[in-house]
Amino acid sequence: MIRTLLITVFFISIFFAPWWFAVLLGVLLLAYTKDYVVVLCGGLLLDMVFGSPIISFFAFSYVYTLLFSVCALSAFLLRTRLVE
């Protein structure tokens, strides 16, 4: 129940909340659940709707996808090394 609510609030926050709130919810999703794909889809959605090429990153426009990918990989490695 809480997982479904957190995922719903995460996708709603992509459209109606500041970017930092969506990132915070994405990190919380990675910390409390194993929903790596949901967070990566949220990063893609953030980049598709609000992303723009950043000149200092060589016109790379998938910043949130990269951020959530690094966070998901870190959460996966920490979970497998420390918890299991």
Secondary structure, 3 states (H helix, E strand, C coil): CHHHHHHHHHHHHHHHCCHHHHHHHHHHHHHHCCCHHHHHHHHHHHHHHHCCCEHHHCCECCHHHHHHHHHHHHHHHHHHHHHC
